[in-house]
Amino acid sequence: MNDGFLGILRLIAVAVQNVGFAVIVGALLSSQWLARGDSTWQANVGRRLVLTARMASILSLLASVLSFWAHCALMSESTLLEAGPAVWSMLVGTGFGHAWLVGAAFMLCVIVLAFVRSGNDTRFPFGIWIALAGVALARSNGGHPVDTGLFSLPVWVDWLHLLAISAWVGLVLVTTYVVMPRLLDAPGSERQTSASFVQSLSDASTYALVILFSTGAYNGWRGVNTPVNLWESTYGQILLLKFVLVLIAAALGGHNRFFEMPTLMSTLKNPTQAVPTGPLRRFGTVLHVESLILLGVLMVAAVLVSSPLPGTT
């Protein structure tokens, strides 16, 4: 087992962890907008979203464990099977290990609370959101921003950035693969609920995008420090790739908001018109492409957080 394999394994695990975290956020937000009543359709959607959150939380924790274990193996120049002592040393003797352990504990809380929560529970899940915020803050305190100190301004900006991108990506993924098939089969009595969900999805994605761009600009400039490092450093080139992918995904989201949503919303809100299967499918097709681009964003982000800042090597 060589460093190349361990490095790739660690990057894949970080990417899966990112996807899992985002899906939890997306499932929780979608549940608040869709599963608010007592109808059979909303109860079914609620159960699917709860199941999605449970699976994603377990996957995220397992991927986090694997990425941390692979990181320790890389640092100790050992194999995965021989990395046990290095893992223990990292946990008890480094700030990175402490931050990871706190994040893992919070994610374990998310798992427990997700299994306690039922599909028709309409209460706002404060406990899960607090635990998710703790996971994100622990990750920010274990990355590049912590160079300026624990809970410093860069750490909080990175925390907001992580929550914003998770909300955007999670909503797109959950809507595309979990909610959209349910919307196509929604009874006429749920058309107003569907319209409300589509509007909430678009608004939340827009707010998340604004936060994402503002915090990303801060993080990016702090990372590269000088414009020349955008072109001449590996970190800067990966950052540019991430920026381009985010722009493409944002353009697809903008297309849905300004070209597909007006027709879709007017049809959903008018009970005298036929079920808007065509507009819903077009909206879902664009979301599907956007979801693939955003998965690429999370993969590139995994590489970015694992790359040294310009001038540090």
C-alpha positions in Angstrom: 0.0 0.0 0.0 1.7 3.2 -1.1 1.2 6.9 -0.4 -0.6 7.4 -3.8 -3.3 4.9 -2.8 -3.6 6.3 0.7 -3.8 9.8 -0.6 -6.5 9.0 -3.1 -8.4 7.0 -0.5 -8.3 9.9 1.8 -9.6 12.4 -0.8 -12.4 10.0 -1.7 -13.4 9.7 1.9 -13.4 13.4 2.4 -15.5 13.9 -0.6 -18.0 11.3 0.6 -18.0 13.0 4.0 -18.8 16.3 2.3 -21.7 14.8 0.3 -23.1 13.0 3.4 -23.0 16.2 5.4 -24.7 18.2 2.6 -27.4 15.6 2.2 -28.3 15.8 5.9 -28.7 19.5 5.7 -30.8 19.2 2.5 -33.0 16.5 4.0 -33.7 18.5 7.1 -34.6 21.7 5.2 -36.8 19.7 2.8 -38.6 18.0 5.6 -39.4 21.4 7.2 -41.0 22.6 3.9 -42.8 19.4 2.8 -43.7 17.2 5.8 -45.8 19.7 7.7 -49.2 18.2 7.5 -51.1 15.0 8.2 -51.8 13.9 4.7 -50.6 10.4 3.5 -48.4 12.0 0.8 -46.6 14.3 3.2 -46.1 11.4 5.7 -44.6 9.3 2.9 -42.3 12.1 1.9 -41.3 12.8 5.5 -40.4 9.1 6.1 -38.2 9.1 3.0 -36.4 12.3 4.1 -35.8 10.9 7.6 -34.4 7.7 6.1 -32.2 9.8 3.8 -30.9 11.9 6.7 -30.2 8.7 8.7 -28.2 7.0 5.9 -26.3 10.2 5.1 -25.3 10.7 8.7 -23.9 7.2 9.1 -22.1 7.5 5.7 -20.6 10.8 6.7 -19.3 9.5 10.0 -17.8 6.3 8.5 -16.1 8.4 5.7 -14.8 10.8 8.4 -13.2 7.8 10.3 -11.7 6.5 7.1 -10.2 9.8 6.0 -8.8 10.4 9.5 -7.3 6.9 9.6 -5.8 7.3 6.1 -4.4 10.7 7.1 -2.7 9.2 10.1 -1.3 6.4 8.0 0.1 8.9 5.6 1.7 11.0 8.3 3.3 7.9 9.9 4.3 6.4 6.6 2.6 3.2 7.5 -0.2 1.0 6.1 -3.9 1.3 7.1 -3.5 -1.9 9.2 -0.4 -0.6 11.0 -1.7 3.0 11.6 -3.4 2.2 15.0 -0.6 3.7 17.1 -0.4 6.8 14.9 -4.2 7.3 15.1 -4.0 7.2 18.9 -1.0 9.6 18.9 -2.9 12.0 16.6 -6.0 11.9 18.8 -4.3 12.6 22.1 -1.4 14.8 21.0 -2.5 17.2 18.2 -5.0 19.9 17.7 -6.1 18.3 14.4 -6.9 15.1 16.3 -8.8 16.9 19.0 -10.9 18.8 16.4 -11.6 15.6 14.5 -12.7 13.8 17.7 -15.1 16.7 18.6 -16.6 16.6 15.1 -17.0 12.8 15.2 -18.8 13.1 18.6 -21.2 15.7 17.2 -21.9 13.6 14.1 -22.6 10.7 16.4 -25.2 12.9 18.1 -26.7 13.7 14.7 -27.0 10.0 14.0 -28.7 9.3 17.4 -31.1 12.3 17.0 -31.9 11.3 13.4 -33.0 7.8 14.5 -35.1 9.3 17.3 -36.8 11.6 14.9 -39.9 10.3 13.1 -41.0 11.1 9.6 -44.1 13.0 10.7 -42.4 15.0 13.4 -43.2 18.6 12.6 -41.1 20.1 15.4 -38.0 22.1 14.4 -35.0 19.8 15.1 -32.9 22.2 17.1 -30.8 19.4 18.5 -29.8 18.1 15.1 -29.0 21.6 13.8 -26.8 22.4 16.8 -25.0 19.2 16.4 -24.5 19.8 12.6 -23.2 23.3 13.4 -20.8 21.7 15.9 -19.5 19.3 13.2 -18.9 22.1 10.8 -17.1 24.2 13.4 -14.9 21.3 14.3 -14.0 20.8 10.7 -13.1 24.5 10.3 -10.9 24.3 13.4 -9.1 21.3 11.8 -8.3 23.0 8.5 -6.2 25.8 7.0 -8.1 28.6 8.9 -7.0 27.4 12.3 -3.5 28.6 11.5 -4.7 32.0 12.8 -5.9 30.4 16.1 -8.9 28.5 17.4 -12.3 30.3 16.8 -10.5 33.1 14.9 -12.3 35.1 12.2 -11.1 32.9 9.4 -12.4 29.9 11.2 -15.9 31.4 11.6 -15.9 32.6 7.9 -14.9 29.0 6.8 -17.7 27.7 9.1 -20.3 29.9 7.3 -18.8 28.8 3.9 -19.2 25.1 4.8 -22.7 25.5 6.0 -23.7 27.6 2.9 -22.3 25.2 0.4 -23.8 22.2 2.3 -27.2 23.9 2.2 -27.0 24.6 -1.5 -25.6 21.2 -2.6 -27.7 19.3 -0.1 -30.9 20.9 -1.3 -30.1 20.2 -5.0 -29.2 16.6 -4.3 -32.1 15.8 -2.1 -34.6 17.6 -4.4 -33.2 15.8 -7.5 -33.1 12.3 -6.2 -35.6 12.2 -3.3 -38.2 14.9 -3.6 -38.7 15.4 -7.4 -40.0 11.9 -8.0 -42.5 12.5 -5.2 -43.6 15.9 -6.7 -44.4 14.2 -10.0 -46.8 11.9 -8.2 -48.2 14.4 -5.8 -52.1 14.5 -5.6 -53.9 17.7 -6.6 -54.5 18.6 -3.0 -50.7 19.0 -2.5 -50.0 21.3 -5.4 -49.8 24.4 -3.1 -47.4 22.5 -0.9 -45.3 21.6 -4.0 -45.3 25.3 -5.1 -44.3 26.4 -1.6 -41.4 23.9 -1.7 -40.1 25.0 -5.1 -40.2 28.6 -3.9 -38.4 27.8 -0.7 -35.8 25.8 -2.5 -35.1 28.6 -4.9 -34.9 31.3 -2.1 -32.8 29.2 0.2 -30.4 28.3 -2.6 -30.1 32.0 -3.5 -29.3 33.1 0.1 -26.8 30.2 0.4 -25.1 31.3 -2.9 -24.7 34.9 -1.7 -23.0 33.7 1.5 -21.0 31.1 -0.4 -19.5 33.7 -2.8 -18.8 36.3 -0.1 -17.1 33.8 2.3 -15.4 32.0 -0.6 -13.9 35.3 -1.8 -12.5 35.9 1.7 -11.2 32.3 2.0 -9.7 32.3 -1.5 -7.9 35.6 -1.1 -6.5 34.6 2.3 -5.4 31.3 0.8 -3.5 32.6 -2.3 -2.4 35.9 -0.7 -1.3 37.3 -4.0 -3.0 37.2 -7.5 0.0 35.5 -9.1 -0.5 32.5 -6.8 -3.9 31.9 -8.5 -2.1 30.9 -11.7 1.3 29.6 -10.5 0.4 27.5 -7.4 -1.4 24.2 -7.3 -3.7 25.5 -4.6 -4.7 28.5 -6.7 -5.4 26.4 -9.8 -7.6 24.0 -7.8 -9.4 27.1 -6.3 -10.0 28.4 -9.8 -11.4 25.1 -10.9 -13.8 25.1 -8.0 -14.8 28.7 -8.8 -15.6 27.8 -12.4 -17.7 24.8 -11.4 -19.6 26.9 -8.9 -20.3 29.5 -11.6 -21.7 26.8 -13.9 -23.9 25.4 -11.2 -25.1 28.9 -10.3 -25.9 29.6 -13.9 -28.0 26.4 -14.1 -29.8 27.4 -10.9 -30.4 30.9 -12.3 -31.9 29.3 -15.5 -34.4 27.4 -13.3 -35.3 30.4 -11.2 -35.8 32.9 -14.1 -36.9 30.6 -17.0 -38.5 27.4 -15.7 -40.0 28.5 -12.3 -42.5 31.2 -13.6 -44.4 28.7 -15.7 -44.1 25.9 -13.1 -45.3 28.1 -10.2 -48.2 29.6 -12.1 -49.4 26.1 -13.1 -49.0 24.7 -9.6 -50.9 27.5 -8.0 -53.8 27.2 -10.5 -55.9 24.1 -9.6 -57.9 24.4 -12.8 -54.9 23.5 -14.9 -53.5 20.1 -15.6 -50.7 18.6 -13.5 -47.6 20.4 -14.7 -45.6 17.2 -15.6 -43.7 18.9 -18.4 -42.5 22.0 -16.4 -41.7 19.7 -13.4 -39.6 17.4 -15.6 -37.7 20.3 -17.2 -37.1 21.8 -13.8 -35.9 18.4 -12.6 -33.6 17.9 -15.6 -31.8 21.1 -15.0 -31.5 20.2 -11.3 -30.0 16.8 -12.2 -27.3 18.5 -14.3 -26.7 21.0 -11.5 -26.4 18.2 -9.0 -23.6 16.5 -11.0 -21.7 19.8 -11.3 -22.1 20.3 -7.5 -20.8 16.8 -6.8 -17.7 17.9 -8.8 -17.5 21.0 -6.6 -17.4 18.8 -3.4 -14.8 16.6 -4.9 -12.6 19.6 -5.9 -13.2 21.0 -2.4 -11.9 17.8 -0.9 -8.7 18.2 -2.9 -8.5 21.9 -2.0 -8.6 21.4 1.8 -5.9 18.7 1.5 -3.6 20.9 -0.5 -0.9 23.0 1.1 -1.3 26.8 0.9 1.1 28.6 -1.5 4.5 29.2 0.1 4.1 26.5 2.8 6.0 23.8 0.9 
